[in-house]
């Protein structure tokens, strides 16, 4: 991951923010159908 080491602190922080948002978004997309099935059985 040489390209990651080359980034400065600002870029690393925004990069981590993007990764976190993507992860949270993916989890929500997976959980919403399960959530609705649990409520509207």
C-alpha distance matrix in Angstrom:
0.0 3.8 5.5 5.4 6.8 9.0 10.6 13.8 15.3 17.3 14.5 12.5 15.9 16.8 13.5 14.3 17.9 17.2 15.4 18.3 20.9 19.7 19.8 23.2 24.5 23.6 25.4 28.3 28.7 28.9 31.2 33.7 35.4 35.8 37.1 39.6 40.8 41.4 43.6 45.4 46.4
3.8 0.0 3.8 5.3 5.1 6.3 9.0 12.3 14.5 16.6 14.1 12.7 16.5 17.4 14.6 16.0 19.4 19.0 17.8 20.8 23.2 22.2 22.7 26.0 27.2 26.7 28.6 31.3 31.7 32.2 34.5 36.8 38.7 39.1 40.3 42.8 44.1 44.8 46.8 48.6 49.8
5.5 3.8 0.0 3.8 5.5 5.1 6.7 10.4 12.9 14.3 11.3 10.7 14.4 14.7 12.0 14.1 17.2 16.3 15.7 19.0 20.9 20.0 21.1 24.3 25.1 24.9 27.1 29.6 29.9 30.7 33.1 35.0 37.0 37.8 38.9 41.2 42.7 43.5 45.3 47.0 48.4
5.4 5.3 3.8 0.0 3.8 5.4 5.5 8.7 10.3 11.9 9.2 7.5 11.2 12.1 9.4 10.9 14.2 14.0 13.2 16.0 18.3 17.9 18.6 21.6 22.9 22.9 24.7 27.2 27.9 28.7 30.7 32.8 35.0 35.6 36.5 38.9 40.6 41.2 42.9 44.8 46.3
6.8 5.1 5.5 3.8 0.0 3.8 5.5 7.8 9.7 12.3 10.5 8.9 12.5 14.2 12.1 13.2 16.6 17.1 16.3 18.8 21.3 21.3 21.8 24.5 26.1 26.3 27.8 30.3 31.3 32.0 33.8 36.0 38.4 38.8 39.5 42.1 43.7 44.1 45.9 48.0 49.4
9.0 6.3 5.1 5.4 3.8 0.0 3.8 6.5 9.7 11.6 9.7 9.5 13.2 14.2 12.6 14.7 17.6 17.7 17.7 20.4 22.4 22.4 23.5 26.2 27.4 27.8 29.7 31.9 32.7 33.7 35.7 37.6 40.0 40.7 41.4 43.8 45.6 46.1 47.7 49.6 51.3
10.6 9.0 6.7 5.5 5.5 3.8 0.0 3.8 6.7 8.0 5.8 6.2 9.7 10.6 9.5 11.8 14.3 14.6 15.1 17.6 19.5 19.8 21.2 23.5 24.7 25.5 27.4 29.3 30.3 31.6 33.4 35.1 37.6 38.5 38.9 41.2 43.2 43.8 45.1 47.1 48.9
13.8 12.3 10.4 8.7 7.8 6.5 3.8 0.0 3.8 5.6 5.5 6.2 8.8 10.3 10.5 12.3 14.4 15.5 16.5 18.3 20.2 21.2 22.5 24.4 25.8 27.0 28.6 30.3 31.6 33.1 34.6 36.1 39.0 39.7 39.8 42.2 44.4 44.7 45.9 48.0 50.0
15.3 14.5 12.9 10.3 9.7 9.7 6.7 3.8 0.0 3.8 5.5 5.0 6.1 8.7 9.7 10.5 12.3 14.3 15.3 16.4 18.4 20.0 20.9 22.4 24.2 25.7 26.9 28.5 30.2 31.6 32.7 34.3 37.3 37.9 37.7 40.2 42.6 42.6 43.6 46.0 48.0
17.3 16.6 14.3 11.9 12.3 11.6 8.0 5.6 3.8 0.0 3.8 5.5 5.2 6.4 8.5 10.0 10.8 12.6 14.4 15.5 16.7 18.6 20.1 21.3 22.6 24.5 26.0 27.1 28.7 30.6 31.6 32.8 36.0 36.8 36.5 38.8 41.3 41.5 42.3 44.5 46.7
14.5 14.1 11.3 9.2 10.5 9.7 5.8 5.5 5.5 3.8 0.0 3.8 5.4 5.2 5.9 8.6 9.8 10.5 12.2 14.1 15.3 16.5 18.3 19.9 20.9 22.5 24.3 25.7 26.9 28.7 30.1 31.4 34.3 35.3 35.3 37.5 39.8 40.3 41.3 43.3 45.4
12.5 12.7 10.7 7.5 8.9 9.5 6.2 6.2 5.0 5.5 3.8 0.0 3.8 5.6 5.0 6.1 8.6 9.9 10.5 12.2 14.2 15.3 16.4 18.2 19.8 21.0 22.5 24.2 25.7 27.0 28.4 30.0 32.9 33.6 33.6 36.1 38.3 38.6 39.7 41.9 43.8
15.9 16.5 14.4 11.2 12.5 13.2 9.7 8.8 6.1 5.2 5.4 3.8 0.0 3.8 5.4 5.2 6.2 8.8 10.0 10.5 12.4 14.3 15.4 16.5 18.2 20.0 21.1 22.5 24.3 25.9 26.8 28.3 31.4 32.0 31.7 34.2 36.6 36.7 37.6 39.9 42.0
16.8 17.4 14.7 12.1 14.2 14.2 10.6 10.3 8.7 6.4 5.2 5.6 3.8 0.0 3.8 5.4 4.9 6.2 8.7 9.8 10.5 12.3 14.2 15.3 16.3 18.3 20.0 20.9 22.4 24.4 25.6 26.6 29.7 30.7 30.4 32.6 35.1 35.5 36.3 38.4 40.6
13.5 14.6 12.0 9.4 12.1 12.6 9.5 10.5 9.7 8.5 5.9 5.0 5.4 3.8 0.0 3.8 5.4 5.2 6.3 8.7 10.0 10.7 12.4 14.3 15.4 16.6 18.5 20.1 21.2 22.8 24.4 25.8 28.6 29.5 29.7 31.9 34.1 34.7 35.8 37.8 39.8
14.3 16.0 14.1 10.9 13.2 14.7 11.8 12.3 10.5 10.0 8.6 6.1 5.2 5.4 3.8 0.0 3.8 5.5 5.0 6.1 8.6 9.8 10.4 12.2 14.0 15.3 16.4 18.2 19.8 21.1 22.3 24.1 27.0 27.5 27.5 30.1 32.2 32.4 33.7 35.9 37.8
17.9 19.4 17.2 14.2 16.6 17.6 14.3 14.4 12.3 10.8 9.8 8.6 6.2 4.9 5.4 3.8 0.0 3.8 5.5 5.1 6.1 8.6 9.9 10.5 12.1 14.2 15.4 16.4 18.2 20.0 20.9 22.1 25.3 26.1 25.7 28.1 30.5 30.8 31.6 33.8 36.0
17.2 19.0 16.3 14.0 17.1 17.7 14.6 15.5 14.3 12.6 10.5 9.9 8.8 6.2 5.2 5.5 3.8 0.0 3.8 5.5 5.2 6.1 8.6 9.9 10.4 12.2 14.3 15.3 16.3 18.4 19.9 20.9 23.8 25.0 25.0 27.0 29.4 30.1 31.0 32.9 35.0
15.4 17.8 15.7 13.2 16.3 17.7 15.1 16.5 15.3 14.4 12.2 10.5 10.0 8.7 6.3 5.0 5.5 3.8 0.0 3.8 5.5 5.1 6.1 8.6 9.8 10.6 12.3 14.2 15.3 16.6 18.3 20.0 22.6 23.4 23.8 26.1 28.1 28.7 30.1 32.0 33.8
18.3 20.8 19.0 16.0 18.8 20.4 17.6 18.3 16.4 15.5 14.1 12.2 10.5 9.8 8.7 6.1 5.1 5.5 3.8 0.0 3.8 5.4 5.1 6.1 8.4 9.9 10.6 12.2 14.2 15.4 16.3 18.1 21.0 21.5 21.5 24.0 26.2 26.4 27.6 29.9 31.7
20.9 23.2 20.9 18.3 21.3 22.4 19.5 20.2 18.4 16.7 15.3 14.2 12.4 10.5 10.0 8.6 6.1 5.2 5.5 3.8 0.0 3.8 5.5 5.2 6.0 8.5 9.9 10.5 12.1 14.2 15.2 16.1 19.2 20.3 20.0 22.2 24.6 25.2 26.0 28.0 30.1
19.7 22.2 20.0 17.9 21.3 22.4 19.8 21.2 20.0 18.6 16.5 15.3 14.3 12.3 10.7 9.8 8.6 6.1 5.1 5.4 3.8 0.0 3.8 5.5 5.0 6.1 8.6 9.9 10.5 12.3 14.2 15.4 17.9 19.2 19.6 21.5 23.7 24.6 25.8 27.4 29.3
19.8 22.7 21.1 18.6 21.8 23.5 21.2 22.5 20.9 20.1 18.3 16.4 15.4 14.2 12.4 10.4 9.9 8.6 6.1 5.1 5.5 3.8 0.0 3.8 5.4 5.2 6.2 8.6 9.9 10.7 12.2 14.3 16.8 17.3 17.9 20.4 22.1 22.7 24.2 26.2 27.8
23.2 26.0 24.3 21.6 24.5 26.2 23.5 24.4 22.4 21.3 19.9 18.2 16.5 15.3 14.3 12.2 10.5 9.9 8.6 6.1 5.2 5.5 3.8 0.0 3.8 5.5 5.1 6.1 8.6 9.9 10.4 12.0 15.1 15.6 15.4 17.9 20.1 20.4 21.6 23.8 25.6
24.5 27.2 25.1 22.9 26.1 27.4 24.7 25.8 24.2 22.6 20.9 19.8 18.2 16.3 15.4 14.0 12.1 10.4 9.8 8.4 6.0 5.0 5.4 3.8 0.0 3.8 5.5 5.1 6.1 8.6 9.9 10.5 13.4 14.8 14.8 16.7 19.0 19.9 20.9 22.5 24.6
23.6 26.7 24.9 22.9 26.3 27.8 25.5 27.0 25.7 24.5 22.5 21.0 20.0 18.3 16.6 15.3 14.2 12.2 10.6 9.9 8.5 6.1 5.2 5.5 3.8 0.0 3.8 5.5 5.1 6.3 8.6 10.2 12.2 13.3 14.3 16.3 18.0 19.1 20.7 22.1 23.7
25.4 28.6 27.1 24.7 27.8 29.7 27.4 28.6 26.9 26.0 24.3 22.5 21.1 20.0 18.5 16.4 15.4 14.3 12.3 10.6 9.9 8.6 6.2 5.1 5.5 3.8 0.0 3.8 5.5 5.1 6.0 8.6 10.9 11.1 11.8 14.4 16.0 16.5 18.3 20.2 21.6
28.3 31.3 29.6 27.2 30.3 31.9 29.3 30.3 28.5 27.1 25.7 24.2 22.5 20.9 20.1 18.2 16.4 15.3 14.2 12.2 10.5 9.9 8.6 6.1 5.1 5.5 3.8 0.0 3.8 5.4 5.0 5.8 9.0 10.0 9.7 11.9 14.2 14.9 15.9 17.8 19.7
28.7 31.7 29.9 27.9 31.3 32.7 30.3 31.6 30.2 28.7 26.9 25.7 24.3 22.4 21.2 19.8 18.2 16.3 15.3 14.2 12.1 10.5 9.9 8.6 6.1 5.1 5.5 3.8 0.0 3.8 5.6 5.6 7.5 9.5 10.3 11.6 13.5 15.1 16.3 17.4 19.2
28.9 32.2 30.7 28.7 32.0 33.7 31.6 33.1 31.6 30.6 28.7 27.0 25.9 24.4 22.8 21.1 20.0 18.4 16.6 15.4 14.2 12.3 10.7 9.9 8.6 6.3 5.1 5.4 3.8 0.0 3.8 5.9 6.6 7.4 9.2 11.1 12.1 13.4 15.5 16.7 17.8
31.2 34.5 33.1 30.7 33.8 35.7 33.4 34.6 32.7 31.6 30.1 28.4 26.8 25.6 24.4 22.3 20.9 19.9 18.3 16.3 15.2 14.2 12.2 10.4 9.9 8.6 6.0 5.0 5.6 3.8 0.0 3.8 5.7 5.2 6.0 8.6 10.0 10.5 12.4 14.3 15.6
33.7 36.8 35.0 32.8 36.0 37.6 35.1 36.1 34.3 32.8 31.4 30.0 28.3 26.6 25.8 24.1 22.1 20.9 20.0 18.1 16.1 15.4 14.3 12.0 10.5 10.2 8.6 5.8 5.6 5.9 3.8 0.0 3.9 5.5 5.0 6.2 8.6 9.9 10.7 12.1 14.1
35.4 38.7 37.0 35.0 38.4 40.0 37.6 39.0 37.3 36.0 34.3 32.9 31.4 29.7 28.6 27.0 25.3 23.8 22.6 21.0 19.2 17.9 16.8 15.1 13.4 12.2 10.9 9.0 7.5 6.6 5.7 3.9 0.0 3.8 5.4 5.1 6.1 8.6 10.0 10.4 11.8
35.8 39.1 37.8 35.6 38.8 40.7 38.5 39.7 37.9 36.8 35.3 33.6 32.0 30.7 29.5 27.5 26.1 25.0 23.4 21.5 20.3 19.2 17.3 15.6 14.8 13.3 11.1 10.0 9.5 7.4 5.2 5.5 3.8 0.0 3.8 5.5 5.2 6.2 8.8 10.1 10.7
37.1 40.3 38.9 36.5 39.5 41.4 38.9 39.8 37.7 36.5 35.3 33.6 31.7 30.4 29.7 27.5 25.7 25.0 23.8 21.5 20.0 19.6 17.9 15.4 14.8 14.3 11.8 9.7 10.3 9.2 6.0 5.0 5.4 3.8 0.0 3.8 5.5 5.2 6.5 8.8 10.4
39.6 42.8 41.2 38.9 42.1 43.8 41.2 42.2 40.2 38.8 37.5 36.1 34.2 32.6 31.9 30.1 28.1 27.0 26.1 24.0 22.2 21.5 20.4 17.9 16.7 16.3 14.4 11.9 11.6 11.1 8.6 6.2 5.1 5.5 3.8 0.0 3.8 5.4 5.2 5.9 8.3
40.8 44.1 42.7 40.6 43.7 45.6 43.2 44.4 42.6 41.3 39.8 38.3 36.6 35.1 34.1 32.2 30.5 29.4 28.1 26.2 24.6 23.7 22.1 20.1 19.0 18.0 16.0 14.2 13.5 12.1 10.0 8.6 6.1 5.2 5.5 3.8 0.0 3.8 5.5 5.3 5.7
41.4 44.8 43.5 41.2 44.1 46.1 43.8 44.7 42.6 41.5 40.3 38.6 36.7 35.5 34.7 32.4 30.8 30.1 28.7 26.4 25.2 24.6 22.7 20.4 19.9 19.1 16.5 14.9 15.1 13.4 10.5 9.9 8.6 6.2 5.2 5.4 3.8 0.0 3.8 5.9 6.0
43.6 46.8 45.3 42.9 45.9 47.7 45.1 45.9 43.6 42.3 41.3 39.7 37.6 36.3 35.8 33.7 31.6 31.0 30.1 27.6 26.0 25.8 24.2 21.6 20.9 20.7 18.3 15.9 16.3 15.5 12.4 10.7 10.0 8.8 6.5 5.2 5.5 3.8 0.0 3.8 5.9
45.4 48.6 47.0 44.8 48.0 49.6 47.1 48.0 46.0 44.5 43.3 41.9 39.9 38.4 37.8 35.9 33.8 32.9 32.0 29.9 28.0 27.4 26.2 23.8 22.5 22.1 20.2 17.8 17.4 16.7 14.3 12.1 10.4 10.1 8.8 5.9 5.3 5.9 3.8 0.0 3.8
46.4 49.8 48.4 46.3 49.4 51.3 48.9 50.0 48.0 46.7 45.4 43.8 42.0 40.6 39.8 37.8 36.0 35.0 33.8 31.7 30.1 29.3 27.8 25.6 24.6 23.7 21.6 19.7 19.2 17.8 15.6 14.1 11.8 10.7 10.4 8.3 5.7 6.0 5.9 3.8 0.0
